[in-house]
Amino acid sequence: MQGKKKKKKLTEGKKIKLLDDATAALEKYRFLRPDDIEAQDLLRSIRPRALTPSGRASTPSKEEEQEEEEEEEESPLSRPLNILKAEFQLKKLLLEEVGVFDLHQWPDEKLRWTELLRCLLYAAFPGKEKSIPAIIYKLTVLNLLDTKKLAKSKIASAGSYGEADTYAIQILEILSDYGFTSDEAQKALLILQEAARNTQSNYGGKIQRYLREYGNMMLAELSDNFEIPSMDKDAVRVGFSIWLQNTLEMPVNSKIDEVERFLTAFGISEDELIQLADKLDINLALVDDLILRWNEYQKESKGRKSG
C-alpha cells in the first residue's frame, strides 16, 4: 500500500491566479446565462471579505444583509403573466442564440457601465493607464462595481474596518494592490461612488437609460434635421433607429414590424419590453436581433403545422 501523497502548498501567486481564472470563467458563464443564479451565488461565495485588524474576515453588517434581501427577485406572482411569458421567451432566446452576442460591441449593458468607470479613472490618473483595465476587471469580477451598492457605500480610510465600510475597503485594497497611494485610492473611490450615485439617482442604476434618453431626442428631432419626402415619416424613423443601433450601439427601440408582432403576441407595450431589456441588462439592439430569430421560429412552426 502506497503512502498518501502530500498535497502541494499553493503559493499566494498561484492562489490569485486560480481566483482570477475561476472568476473569469464565471463571468463568461454569466455573460452567456444572464439569468443563472447558481453562477452568481458561486461568484459571491469566492469573493474575499475585508479583513479586520486581527486578520479575521468581517461578518456582513445588518445593512449589507438588508441590501441582499432587497436584491432578491420579486415573486413571480406579483408580476403580470404576459410579462413573465415575454421575459421567459427572451431568456430562452439568450440561451439558444448565443451567436448574436458576437454581432454587438455592447450586448451586456453592464459592460458599458464598467467601460465608463474605466474611462473616468483613465482621465483622472494619467500615468496609470496600464493598470486601470486590470483594476476595473478585478473590481467587476469581485462584484465591487454594482451601481446600487457602490452608490450606497461610504467613504472609508485604508485603516478603517467598520462593518458599514466593507464595500469601500475592498475597493481601496484592490487600488492599493496596483500601486495607488492612499490619497489616490481615496480619490478613485470617490469618483466611482459619485458616478454610481448620479447613475442611481437619475437613471435607476442603468447607464443605458442615459444614452437612450438622448438617442430618443435625436429621433424626435429627425423632422427638423432630415427631410426625405419620398419616404413615410415612420419609415424614416425606423431607418434612423437601426442606423443608431448599428453605428453607435444606441439602446433605442427600432419599432420594426417583427418587434411589433412580438409585442402583440405577448400583449405587452413597447415600454414594458424596454423595461425587460433593462432588467436583463441587455442592449435593445440585441433584443431586436433575438426577436427577429423568434419571428423566424414562428414562421417555421407554422410551416410545419400547415405541411
ChimeraX commands (.cxc) that place a marker at each C-alpha (Angstrom):
marker #1 position 0.00,0.00,0.00 radius 0.5
marker #1 position 1.42,3.34,-1.07 radius 0.5
marker #1 position 1.66,6.19,1.37 radius 0.5
marker #1 position -0.53,9.23,0.97 radius 0.5
marker #1 position 0.91,11.89,-1.27 radius 0.5
marker #1 position 1.47,15.23,0.37 radius 0.5
marker #1 position -0.64,18.00,-1.07 radius 0.5
marker #1 position 1.37,20.73,-2.71 radius 0.5
marker #1 position 1.06,24.01,-0.86 radius 0.5
marker #1 position -0.24,26.74,-3.11 radius 0.5
marker #1 position 1.78,29.92,-3.25 radius 0.5
marker #1 position -0.03,33.25,-2.86 radius 0.5
marker #1 position 0.60,33.98,-6.54 radius 0.5
marker #1 position -0.92,30.65,-7.57 radius 0.5
marker #1 position -3.99,31.28,-5.39 radius 0.5
marker #1 position -4.52,34.66,-7.03 radius 0.5
marker #1 position -4.18,33.12,-10.50 radius 0.5
marker #1 position -6.70,30.38,-9.64 radius 0.5
marker #1 position -9.11,33.01,-8.33 radius 0.5
marker #1 position -8.67,35.08,-11.49 radius 0.5
marker #1 position -9.25,32.03,-13.70 radius 0.5
marker #1 position -12.34,30.96,-11.73 radius 0.5
marker #1 position -13.91,34.40,-11.64 radius 0.5
marker #1 position -13.17,34.99,-15.33 radius 0.5
marker #1 position -14.84,31.68,-16.21 radius 0.5
marker #1 position -17.82,32.51,-14.05 radius 0.5
marker #1 position -18.14,35.96,-15.55 radius 0.5
marker #1 position -18.09,34.45,-19.05 radius 0.5
marker #1 position -20.74,31.94,-17.96 radius 0.5
marker #1 position -22.87,34.75,-16.52 radius 0.5
marker #1 position -22.49,36.59,-19.78 radius 0.5
marker #1 position -23.95,33.63,-21.67 radius 0.5
marker #1 position -26.52,32.88,-18.97 radius 0.5
marker #1 position -27.68,36.26,-17.60 radius 0.5
marker #1 position -30.39,34.56,-15.53 radius 0.5
marker #1 position -28.18,31.93,-13.92 radius 0.5
marker #1 position -28.46,32.38,-10.16 radius 0.5
marker #1 position -26.13,29.47,-9.32 radius 0.5
marker #1 position -23.15,31.07,-11.05 radius 0.5
marker #1 position -23.83,34.38,-9.32 radius 0.5
marker #1 position -24.02,32.68,-5.91 radius 0.5
marker #1 position -20.75,30.88,-6.58 radius 0.5
marker #1 position -19.08,34.11,-7.63 radius 0.5
marker #1 position -20.27,35.78,-4.43 radius 0.5
marker #1 position -19.04,32.83,-2.33 radius 0.5
marker #1 position -15.44,33.18,-3.55 radius 0.5
marker #1 position -15.40,36.97,-3.15 radius 0.5
marker #1 position -12.98,37.78,-0.33 radius 0.5
marker #1 position -14.37,39.83,2.55 radius 0.5
marker #1 position -12.42,42.71,4.08 radius 0.5
marker #1 position -10.17,41.58,6.92 radius 0.5
marker #1 position -10.36,43.03,10.41 radius 0.5
marker #1 position -7.13,44.23,12.06 radius 0.5
marker #1 position -6.90,40.82,13.77 radius 0.5
marker #1 position -6.81,39.12,10.37 radius 0.5
marker #1 position -10.28,37.59,10.61 radius 0.5
marker #1 position -12.83,38.03,7.89 radius 0.5
marker #1 position -15.52,40.53,8.85 radius 0.5
marker #1 position -19.12,39.36,9.07 radius 0.5
marker #1 position -21.75,41.09,6.93 radius 0.5
marker #1 position -23.39,44.07,8.61 radius 0.5
marker #1 position -27.15,44.34,9.10 radius 0.5
marker #1 position -27.13,46.98,6.37 radius 0.5
marker #1 position -25.43,44.56,3.92 radius 0.5
marker #1 position -27.83,41.73,4.82 radius 0.5
marker #1 position -30.80,44.05,4.26 radius 0.5
marker #1 position -29.41,45.07,0.85 radius 0.5
marker #1 position -29.07,41.42,-0.14 radius 0.5
marker #1 position -32.68,40.78,0.86 radius 0.5
marker #1 position -33.83,43.79,-1.19 radius 0.5
marker #1 position -31.98,42.44,-4.23 radius 0.5
marker #1 position -33.76,39.09,-4.17 radius 0.5
marker #1 position -36.01,38.50,-7.17 radius 0.5
marker #1 position -39.55,39.70,-6.69 radius 0.5
marker #1 position -42.15,36.97,-6.51 radius 0.5
marker #1 position -43.41,35.90,-9.96 radius 0.5
marker #1 position -46.93,36.07,-8.52 radius 0.5
marker #1 position -46.54,39.85,-8.19 radius 0.5
marker #1 position -45.96,40.31,-11.93 radius 0.5
marker #1 position -48.46,40.02,-14.80 radius 0.5
marker #1 position -48.41,36.65,-16.56 radius 0.5
marker #1 position -47.88,38.16,-20.02 radius 0.5
marker #1 position -44.76,39.99,-18.79 radius 0.5
marker #1 position -43.41,36.76,-17.30 radius 0.5
marker #1 position -44.04,34.90,-20.57 radius 0.5
marker #1 position -42.27,37.57,-22.63 radius 0.5
marker #1 position -39.31,37.59,-20.25 radius 0.5
marker #1 position -39.13,33.78,-20.39 radius 0.5
marker #1 position -39.02,33.89,-24.21 radius 0.5
marker #1 position -36.17,36.43,-24.15 radius 0.5
marker #1 position -34.23,34.27,-21.69 radius 0.5
marker #1 position -34.74,31.19,-23.85 radius 0.5
marker #1 position -33.53,33.09,-26.89 radius 0.5
marker #1 position -30.46,34.28,-24.97 radius 0.5
marker #1 position -29.55,30.65,-24.31 radius 0.5
marker #1 position -30.32,29.39,-27.80 radius 0.5
marker #1 position -28.90,32.28,-29.84 radius 0.5
marker #1 position -25.51,32.85,-28.23 radius 0.5
marker #1 position -24.08,33.78,-31.64 radius 0.5
marker #1 position -25.96,37.09,-31.74 radius 0.5
marker #1 position -23.75,38.36,-28.91 radius 0.5
marker #1 position -20.84,38.49,-31.34 radius 0.5
marker #1 position -22.76,40.94,-33.53 radius 0.5
marker #1 position -22.66,43.64,-30.85 radius 0.5
marker #1 position -19.89,45.58,-29.17 radius 0.5
marker #1 position -22.01,46.18,-26.05 radius 0.5
marker #1 position -24.50,43.30,-25.78 radius 0.5
marker #1 position -24.36,43.35,-21.97 radius 0.5
marker #1 position -25.15,46.82,-20.60 radius 0.5
marker #1 position -23.02,46.16,-17.51 radius 0.5
marker #1 position -20.01,46.21,-19.82 radius 0.5
marker #1 position -20.98,49.70,-20.89 radius 0.5
marker #1 position -21.12,50.78,-17.22 radius 0.5
marker #1 position -17.68,49.39,-16.36 radius 0.5
marker #1 position -16.26,51.00,-19.52 radius 0.5
marker #1 position -17.49,54.39,-18.29 radius 0.5
marker #1 position -15.73,53.86,-14.97 radius 0.5
marker #1 position -12.54,52.80,-16.76 radius 0.5
marker #1 position -12.61,55.97,-18.87 radius 0.5
marker #1 position -13.20,58.19,-15.81 radius 0.5
marker #1 position -10.23,56.68,-13.95 radius 0.5
marker #1 position -8.13,56.90,-17.13 radius 0.5
marker #1 position -8.86,60.65,-17.35 radius 0.5
marker #1 position -8.30,61.23,-13.62 radius 0.5
marker #1 position -4.99,59.37,-13.28 radius 0.5
marker #1 position -2.61,60.00,-16.21 radius 0.5
marker #1 position 0.38,57.69,-15.98 radius 0.5
marker #1 position -1.64,54.78,-14.60 radius 0.5
marker #1 position -3.27,53.83,-17.90 radius 0.5
marker #1 position -1.77,50.33,-17.98 radius 0.5
marker #1 position -3.08,49.28,-14.56 radius 0.5
marker #1 position -6.62,50.70,-14.83 radius 0.5
marker #1 position -8.08,47.96,-17.12 radius 0.5
marker #1 position -6.83,45.28,-14.68 radius 0.5
marker #1 position -8.29,47.21,-11.74 radius 0.5
marker #1 position -11.69,47.51,-13.40 radius 0.5
marker #1 position -11.59,43.82,-14.35 radius 0.5
marker #1 position -10.90,42.71,-10.77 radius 0.5
marker #1 position -13.45,45.06,-9.25 radius 0.5
marker #1 position -16.01,43.73,-11.75 radius 0.5
marker #1 position -15.50,40.02,-11.14 radius 0.5
marker #1 position -15.42,40.63,-7.38 radius 0.5
marker #1 position -18.81,42.33,-7.73 radius 0.5
marker #1 position -17.50,45.65,-6.43 radius 0.5
marker #1 position -18.88,47.88,-9.18 radius 0.5
marker #1 position -22.57,47.17,-8.64 radius 0.5
marker #1 position -24.25,50.54,-9.14 radius 0.5
marker #1 position -26.65,50.30,-6.21 radius 0.5
marker #1 position -24.08,49.07,-3.68 radius 0.5
marker #1 position -21.42,51.47,-4.89 radius 0.5
marker #1 position -23.85,54.39,-4.61 radius 0.5
marker #1 position -24.68,53.43,-1.01 radius 0.5
marker #1 position -21.10,52.75,0.07 radius 0.5
marker #1 position -19.46,55.19,2.47 radius 0.5
marker #1 position -16.16,56.98,2.38 radius 0.5
marker #1 position -13.59,54.84,4.16 radius 0.5
marker #1 position -9.94,55.17,5.05 radius 0.5
marker #1 position -7.41,52.43,4.43 radius 0.5
marker #1 position -7.08,51.78,8.16 radius 0.5
marker #1 position -10.81,51.68,8.88 radius 0.5
marker #1 position -12.54,48.33,9.14 radius 0.5
marker #1 position -16.02,49.34,10.22 radius 0.5
marker #1 position -18.68,46.92,9.01 radius 0.5
marker #1 position -20.57,49.62,7.13 radius 0.5
marker #1 position -17.40,50.42,5.15 radius 0.5
marker #1 position -16.61,46.88,3.96 radius 0.5
marker #1 position -17.54,47.53,0.33 radius 0.5
marker #1 position -15.36,50.65,0.12 radius 0.5
marker #1 position -12.48,48.97,1.99 radius 0.5
marker #1 position -12.35,46.16,-0.57 radius 0.5
marker #1 position -12.14,48.69,-3.42 radius 0.5
marker #1 position -9.34,50.57,-1.66 radius 0.5
marker #1 position -7.45,47.31,-1.18 radius 0.5
marker #1 position -7.56,46.49,-4.91 radius 0.5
marker #1 position -6.42,50.01,-5.78 radius 0.5
marker #1 position -3.57,49.71,-3.29 radius 0.5
marker #1 position -2.53,46.39,-4.85 radius 0.5
marker #1 position -1.93,48.25,-8.09 radius 0.5
marker #1 position 0.26,50.95,-6.61 radius 0.5
marker #1 position -2.28,53.68,-5.82 radius 0.5
marker #1 position -1.22,55.80,-2.85 radius 0.5
marker #1 position -3.71,56.31,-0.02 radius 0.5
marker #1 position -4.74,59.71,-1.40 radius 0.5
marker #1 position -5.02,58.39,-4.96 radius 0.5
marker #1 position -7.11,55.43,-3.83 radius 0.5
marker #1 position -9.43,57.75,-1.88 radius 0.5
marker #1 position -9.87,59.96,-4.94 radius 0.5
marker #1 position -10.52,56.96,-7.21 radius 0.5
marker #1 position -13.08,55.56,-4.76 radius 0.5
marker #1 position -14.86,58.92,-4.61 radius 0.5
marker #1 position -15.01,59.09,-8.44 radius 0.5
marker #1 position -16.56,55.62,-8.60 radius 0.5
marker #1 position -19.06,56.46,-5.86 radius 0.5
marker #1 position -20.08,59.79,-7.42 radius 0.5
marker #1 position -20.59,58.19,-10.85 radius 0.5
marker #1 position -22.71,55.45,-9.26 radius 0.5
marker #1 position -24.80,57.90,-7.22 radius 0.5
marker #1 position -25.57,60.01,-10.29 radius 0.5
marker #1 position -26.48,56.92,-12.31 radius 0.5
marker #1 position -28.59,55.51,-9.50 radius 0.5
marker #1 position -30.50,58.73,-8.71 radius 0.5
marker #1 position -31.04,59.89,-12.31 radius 0.5
marker #1 position -31.36,56.60,-14.23 radius 0.5
marker #1 position -32.24,53.92,-11.69 radius 0.5
marker #1 position -28.73,52.47,-11.87 radius 0.5
marker #1 position -28.99,51.76,-15.62 radius 0.5
marker #1 position -26.44,53.77,-17.62 radius 0.5
marker #1 position -28.14,52.70,-20.87 radius 0.5
marker #1 position -31.11,54.91,-19.95 radius 0.5
marker #1 position -28.83,57.95,-20.19 radius 0.5
marker #1 position -27.86,57.02,-23.75 radius 0.5
marker #1 position -31.45,56.10,-24.64 radius 0.5
marker #1 position -32.72,59.48,-23.44 radius 0.5
marker #1 position -30.50,61.31,-25.93 radius 0.5
marker #1 position -30.97,58.72,-28.67 radius 0.5
marker #1 position -34.72,59.26,-28.46 radius 0.5
marker #1 position -34.16,63.03,-28.56 radius 0.5
marker #1 position -32.22,62.61,-31.81 radius 0.5
marker #1 position -35.04,60.53,-33.28 radius 0.5
marker #1 position -37.65,63.05,-32.12 radius 0.5
marker #1 position -35.77,65.84,-33.91 radius 0.5
marker #1 position -35.47,63.96,-37.20 radius 0.5
marker #1 position -38.10,66.06,-38.98 radius 0.5
marker #1 position -36.15,69.21,-38.08 radius 0.5
marker #1 position -32.83,67.93,-39.40 radius 0.5
marker #1 position -33.59,65.37,-42.14 radius 0.5
marker #1 position -36.30,65.70,-44.72 radius 0.5
marker #1 position -36.83,62.70,-47.01 radius 0.5
marker #1 position -40.15,63.41,-48.80 radius 0.5
marker #1 position -40.06,60.14,-50.75 radius 0.5
marker #1 position -40.34,58.13,-47.52 radius 0.5
marker #1 position -43.06,57.88,-44.91 radius 0.5
marker #1 position -42.01,59.61,-41.65 radius 0.5
marker #1 position -42.41,56.42,-39.61 radius 0.5
marker #1 position -40.20,54.54,-42.07 radius 0.5
marker #1 position -37.55,57.26,-41.81 radius 0.5
marker #1 position -37.67,56.89,-38.03 radius 0.5
marker #1 position -37.20,53.11,-38.31 radius 0.5
marker #1 position -34.25,53.59,-40.68 radius 0.5
marker #1 position -32.52,56.07,-38.41 radius 0.5
marker #1 position -33.10,54.00,-35.27 radius 0.5
marker #1 position -31.48,50.98,-36.96 radius 0.5
marker #1 position -28.61,53.24,-38.05 radius 0.5
marker #1 position -28.13,54.45,-34.45 radius 0.5
marker #1 position -28.14,50.84,-33.26 radius 0.5
marker #1 position -25.65,49.69,-35.91 radius 0.5
marker #1 position -23.19,52.57,-35.72 radius 0.5
marker #1 position -23.38,53.64,-32.08 radius 0.5
marker #1 position -24.89,50.58,-30.38 radius 0.5
marker #1 position -27.52,53.05,-29.18 radius 0.5
marker #1 position -30.07,51.31,-26.91 radius 0.5
marker #1 position -33.16,52.62,-28.71 radius 0.5
marker #1 position -36.20,50.71,-29.94 radius 0.5
marker #1 position -36.24,50.29,-33.72 radius 0.5
marker #1 position -40.03,49.81,-33.98 radius 0.5
marker #1 position -39.56,47.28,-36.80 radius 0.5
marker #1 position -42.58,45.14,-37.74 radius 0.5
marker #1 position -41.10,42.00,-36.14 radius 0.5
marker #1 position -40.87,43.75,-32.77 radius 0.5
marker #1 position -44.46,44.94,-33.09 radius 0.5
marker #1 position -45.53,41.31,-33.74 radius 0.5
marker #1 position -43.69,40.17,-30.60 radius 0.5
marker #1 position -45.42,42.88,-28.55 radius 0.5
marker #1 position -48.83,41.87,-29.91 radius 0.5
marker #1 position -48.20,38.16,-29.36 radius 0.5
marker #1 position -47.46,38.66,-25.67 radius 0.5
marker #1 position -49.76,41.60,-25.07 radius 0.5
marker #1 position -47.03,43.90,-23.79 radius 0.5
marker #1 position -46.22,47.51,-24.59 radius 0.5
marker #1 position -43.03,49.00,-26.02 radius 0.5
marker #1 position -42.19,50.45,-22.60 radius 0.5
marker #1 position -42.62,47.04,-20.97 radius 0.5
marker #1 position -40.24,45.47,-23.49 radius 0.5
marker #1 position -37.68,48.18,-22.74 radius 0.5
marker #1 position -38.10,47.51,-19.02 radius 0.5
marker #1 position -37.46,43.80,-19.61 radius 0.5
marker #1 position -34.28,44.61,-21.56 radius 0.5
marker #1 position -33.09,46.83,-18.71 radius 0.5
marker #1 position -33.98,44.18,-16.12 radius 0.5
marker #1 position -31.84,41.66,-18.01 radius 0.5
marker #1 position -29.19,44.34,-18.71 radius 0.5
marker #1 position -29.10,43.55,-22.42 radius 0.5
marker #1 position -28.88,46.05,-25.25 radius 0.5
marker #1 position -32.13,46.82,-27.06 radius 0.5
marker #1 position -30.31,46.28,-30.35 radius 0.5
marker #1 position -29.59,42.72,-29.17 radius 0.5
marker #1 position -33.25,42.33,-28.15 radius 0.5
marker #1 position -34.24,43.25,-31.72 radius 0.5
marker #1 position -31.97,40.52,-33.08 radius 0.5
marker #1 position -33.40,37.97,-30.65 radius 0.5
marker #1 position -36.93,38.93,-31.66 radius 0.5
marker #1 position -36.02,38.56,-35.34 radius 0.5
marker #1 position -34.99,34.97,-34.54 radius 0.5
marker #1 position -38.25,34.46,-32.62 radius 0.5
marker #1 position -40.20,35.57,-35.71 radius 0.5
marker #1 position -38.26,33.07,-37.82 radius 0.5
marker #1 position -39.15,30.29,-35.38 radius 0.5
marker #1 position -42.83,31.27,-35.56 radius 0.5
marker #1 position -42.78,31.04,-39.37 radius 0.5
marker #1 position -41.02,27.68,-39.27 radius 0.5
marker #1 position -43.51,26.37,-36.72 radius 0.5
marker #1 position -46.46,27.47,-38.86 radius 0.5
marker #1 position -44.87,25.90,-41.91 radius 0.5
marker #1 position -44.51,22.55,-40.16 radius 0.5
marker #1 position -48.11,22.64,-38.98 radius 0.5
marker #1 position -49.51,23.53,-42.41 radius 0.5
marker #1 position -47.28,20.92,-44.06 radius 0.5
marker link #1:1,2 radius 0.2
marker link #1:2,3 radius 0.2
marker link #1:3,4 radius 0.2
marker link #1:4,5 radius 0.2
marker link #1:5,6 radius 0.2
marker link #1:6,7 radius 0.2
marker link #1:7,8 radius 0.2
marker link #1:8,9 radius 0.2
marker link #1:9,10 radius 0.2
marker link #1:10,11 radius 0.2
marker link #1:11,12 radius 0.2
marker link #1:12,13 radius 0.2
marker link #1:13,14 radius 0.2
marker link #1:14,15 radius 0.2
marker link #1:15,16 radius 0.2
marker link #1:16,17 radius 0.2
marker link #1:17,18 radius 0.2
marker link #1:18,19 radius 0.2
marker link #1:19,20 radius 0.2
marker link #1:20,21 radius 0.2
marker link #1:21,22 radius 0.2
marker link #1:22,23 radius 0.2
marker link #1:23,24 radius 0.2
marker link #1:24,25 radius 0.2
marker link #1:25,26 radius 0.2
marker link #1:26,27 radius 0.2
marker link #1:27,28 radius 0.2
marker link #1:28,29 radius 0.2
marker link #1:29,30 radius 0.2
marker link #1:30,31 radius 0.2
marker link #1:31,32 radius 0.2
marker link #1:32,33 radius 0.2
marker link #1:33,34 radius 0.2
marker link #1:34,35 radius 0.2
marker link #1:35,36 radius 0.2
marker link #1:36,37 radius 0.2
marker link #1:37,38 radius 0.2
marker link #1:38,39 radius 0.2
marker link #1:39,40 radius 0.2
marker link #1:40,41 radius 0.2
marker link #1:41,42 radius 0.2
marker link #1:42,43 radius 0.2
marker link #1:43,44 radius 0.2
marker link #1:44,45 radius 0.2
marker link #1:45,46 radius 0.2
marker link #1:46,47 radius 0.2
marker link #1:47,48 radius 0.2
marker link #1:48,49 radius 0.2
marker link #1:49,50 radius 0.2
marker link #1:50,51 radius 0.2
marker link #1:51,52 radius 0.2
marker link #1:52,53 radius 0.2
marker link #1:53,54 radius 0.2
marker link #1:54,55 radius 0.2
marker link #1:55,56 radius 0.2
marker link #1:56,57 radius 0.2
marker link #1:57,58 radius 0.2
marker link #1:58,59 radius 0.2
marker link #1:59,60 radius 0.2
marker link #1:60,61 radius 0.2
marker link #1:61,62 radius 0.2
marker link #1:62,63 radius 0.2
marker link #1:63,64 radius 0.2
marker link #1:64,65 radius 0.2
marker link #1:65,66 radius 0.2
marker link #1:66,67 radius 0.2
marker link #1:67,68 radius 0.2
marker link #1:68,69 radius 0.2
marker link #1:69,70 radius 0.2
marker link #1:70,71 radius 0.2
marker link #1:71,72 radius 0.2
marker link #1:72,73 radius 0.2
marker link #1:73,74 radius 0.2
marker link #1:74,75 radius 0.2
marker link #1:75,76 radius 0.2
marker link #1:76,77 radius 0.2
marker link #1:77,78 radius 0.2
marker link #1:78,79 radius 0.2
marker link #1:79,80 radius 0.2
marker link #1:80,81 radius 0.2
marker link #1:81,82 radius 0.2
marker link #1:82,83 radius 0.2
marker link #1:83,84 radius 0.2
marker link #1:84,85 radius 0.2
marker link #1:85,86 radius 0.2
marker link #1:86,87 radius 0.2
marker link #1:87,88 radius 0.2
marker link #1:88,89 radius 0.2
marker link #1:89,90 radius 0.2
marker link #1:90,91 radius 0.2
marker link #1:91,92 radius 0.2
marker link #1:92,93 radius 0.2
marker link #1:93,94 radius 0.2
marker link #1:94,95 radius 0.2
marker link #1:95,96 radius 0.2
marker link #1:96,97 radius 0.2
marker link #1:97,98 radius 0.2
marker link #1:98,99 radius 0.2
marker link #1:99,100 radius 0.2
marker link #1:100,101 radius 0.2
marker link #1:101,102 radius 0.2
marker link #1:102,103 radius 0.2
marker link #1:103,104 radius 0.2
marker link #1:104,105 radius 0.2
marker link #1:105,106 radius 0.2
marker link #1:106,107 radius 0.2
marker link #1:107,108 radius 0.2
marker link #1:108,109 radius 0.2
marker link #1:109,110 radius 0.2
marker link #1:110,111 radius 0.2
marker link #1:111,112 radius 0.2
marker link #1:112,113 radius 0.2
marker link #1:113,114 radius 0.2
marker link #1:114,115 radius 0.2
marker link #1:115,116 radius 0.2
marker link #1:116,117 radius 0.2
marker link #1:117,118 radius 0.2
marker link #1:118,119 radius 0.2
marker link #1:119,120 radius 0.2
marker link #1:120,121 radius 0.2
marker link #1:121,122 radius 0.2
marker link #1:122,123 radius 0.2
marker link #1:123,124 radius 0.2
marker link #1:124,125 radius 0.2
marker link #1:125,126 radius 0.2
marker link #1:126,127 radius 0.2
marker link #1:127,128 radius 0.2
marker link #1:128,129 radius 0.2
marker link #1:129,130 radius 0.2
marker link #1:130,131 radius 0.2
marker link #1:131,132 radius 0.2
marker link #1:132,133 radius 0.2
marker link #1:133,134 radius 0.2
marker link #1:134,135 radius 0.2
marker link #1:135,136 radius 0.2
marker link #1:136,137 radius 0.2
marker link #1:137,138 radius 0.2
marker link #1:138,139 radius 0.2
marker link #1:139,140 radius 0.2
marker link #1:140,141 radius 0.2
marker link #1:141,142 radius 0.2
marker link #1:142,143 radius 0.2
marker link #1:143,144 radius 0.2
marker link #1:144,145 radius 0.2
marker link #1:145,146 radius 0.2
marker link #1:146,147 radius 0.2
marker link #1:147,148 radius 0.2
marker link #1:148,149 radius 0.2
marker link #1:149,150 radius 0.2
marker link #1:150,151 radius 0.2
marker link #1:151,152 radius 0.2
marker link #1:152,153 radius 0.2
marker link #1:153,154 radius 0.2
marker link #1:154,155 radius 0.2
marker link #1:155,156 radius 0.2
marker link #1:156,157 radius 0.2
marker link #1:157,158 radius 0.2
marker link #1:158,159 radius 0.2
marker link #1:159,160 radius 0.2
marker link #1:160,161 radius 0.2
marker link #1:161,162 radius 0.2
marker link #1:162,163 radius 0.2
marker link #1:163,164 radius 0.2
marker link #1:164,165 radius 0.2
marker link #1:165,166 radius 0.2
marker link #1:166,167 radius 0.2
marker link #1:167,168 radius 0.2
marker link #1:168,169 radius 0.2
marker link #1:169,170 radius 0.2
marker link #1:170,171 radius 0.2
marker link #1:171,172 radius 0.2
marker link #1:172,173 radius 0.2
marker link #1:173,174 radius 0.2
marker link #1:174,175 radius 0.2
marker link #1:175,176 radius 0.2
marker link #1:176,177 radius 0.2
marker link #1:177,178 radius 0.2
marker link #1:178,179 radius 0.2
marker link #1:179,180 radius 0.2
marker link #1:180,181 radius 0.2
marker link #1:181,182 radius 0.2
marker link #1:182,183 radius 0.2
marker link #1:183,184 radius 0.2
marker link #1:184,185 radius 0.2
marker link #1:185,186 radius 0.2
marker link #1:186,187 radius 0.2
marker link #1:187,188 radius 0.2
marker link #1:188,189 radius 0.2
marker link #1:189,190 radius 0.2
marker link #1:190,191 radius 0.2
marker link #1:191,192 radius 0.2
marker link #1:192,193 radius 0.2
marker link #1:193,194 radius 0.2
marker link #1:194,195 radius 0.2
marker link #1:195,196 radius 0.2
marker link #1:196,197 radius 0.2
marker link #1:197,198 radius 0.2
marker link #1:198,199 radius 0.2
marker link #1:199,200 radius 0.2
marker link #1:200,201 radius 0.2
marker link #1:201,202 radius 0.2
marker link #1:202,203 radius 0.2
marker link #1:203,204 radius 0.2
marker link #1:204,205 radius 0.2
marker link #1:205,206 radius 0.2
marker link #1:206,207 radius 0.2
marker link #1:207,208 radius 0.2
marker link #1:208,209 radius 0.2
marker link #1:209,210 radius 0.2
marker link #1:210,211 radius 0.2
marker link #1:211,212 radius 0.2
marker link #1:212,213 radius 0.2
marker link #1:213,214 radius 0.2
marker link #1:214,215 radius 0.2
marker link #1:215,216 radius 0.2
marker link #1:216,217 radius 0.2
marker link #1:217,218 radius 0.2
marker link #1:218,219 radius 0.2
marker link #1:219,220 radius 0.2
marker link #1:220,221 radius 0.2
marker link #1:221,222 radius 0.2
marker link #1:222,223 radius 0.2
marker link #1:223,224 radius 0.2
marker link #1:224,225 radius 0.2
marker link #1:225,226 radius 0.2
marker link #1:226,227 radius 0.2
marker link #1:227,228 radius 0.2
marker link #1:228,229 radius 0.2
marker link #1:229,230 radius 0.2
marker link #1:230,231 radius 0.2
marker link #1:231,232 radius 0.2
marker link #1:232,233 radius 0.2
marker link #1:233,234 radius 0.2
marker link #1:234,235 radius 0.2
marker link #1:235,236 radius 0.2
marker link #1:236,237 radius 0.2
marker link #1:237,238 radius 0.2
marker link #1:238,239 radius 0.2
marker link #1:239,240 radius 0.2
marker link #1:240,241 radius 0.2
marker link #1:241,242 radius 0.2
marker link #1:242,243 radius 0.2
marker link #1:243,244 radius 0.2
marker link #1:244,245 radius 0.2
marker link #1:245,246 radius 0.2
marker link #1:246,247 radius 0.2
marker link #1:247,248 radius 0.2
marker link #1:248,249 radius 0.2
marker link #1:249,250 radius 0.2
marker link #1:250,251 radius 0.2
marker link #1:251,252 radius 0.2
marker link #1:252,253 radius 0.2
marker link #1:253,254 radius 0.2
marker link #1:254,255 radius 0.2
marker link #1:255,256 radius 0.2
marker link #1:256,257 radius 0.2
marker link #1:257,258 radius 0.2
marker link #1:258,259 radius 0.2
marker link #1:259,260 radius 0.2
marker link #1:260,261 radius 0.2
marker link #1:261,262 radius 0.2
marker link #1:262,263 radius 0.2
marker link #1:263,264 radius 0.2
marker link #1:264,265 radius 0.2
marker link #1:265,266 radius 0.2
marker link #1:266,267 radius 0.2
marker link #1:267,268 radius 0.2
marker link #1:268,269 radius 0.2
marker link #1:269,270 radius 0.2
marker link #1:270,271 radius 0.2
marker link #1:271,272 radius 0.2
marker link #1:272,273 radius 0.2
marker link #1:273,274 radius 0.2
marker link #1:274,275 radius 0.2
marker link #1:275,276 radius 0.2
marker link #1:276,277 radius 0.2
marker link #1:277,278 radius 0.2
marker link #1:278,279 radius 0.2
marker link #1:279,280 radius 0.2
marker link #1:280,281 radius 0.2
marker link #1:281,282 radius 0.2
marker link #1:282,283 radius 0.2
marker link #1:283,284 radius 0.2
marker link #1:284,285 radius 0.2
marker link #1:285,286 radius 0.2
marker link #1:286,287 radius 0.2
marker link #1:287,288 radius 0.2
marker link #1:288,289 radius 0.2
marker link #1:289,290 radius 0.2
marker link #1:290,291 radius 0.2
marker link #1:291,292 radius 0.2
marker link #1:292,293 radius 0.2
marker link #1:293,294 radius 0.2
marker link #1:294,295 radius 0.2
marker link #1:295,296 radius 0.2
marker link #1:296,297 radius 0.2
marker link #1:297,298 radius 0.2
marker link #1:298,299 radius 0.2
marker link #1:299,300 radius 0.2
marker link #1:300,301 radius 0.2
marker link #1:301,302 radius 0.2
marker link #1:302,303 radius 0.2
marker link #1:303,304 radius 0.2
marker link #1:304,305 radius 0.2
marker link #1:305,306 radius 0.2
marker link #1:306,307 radius 0.2
view
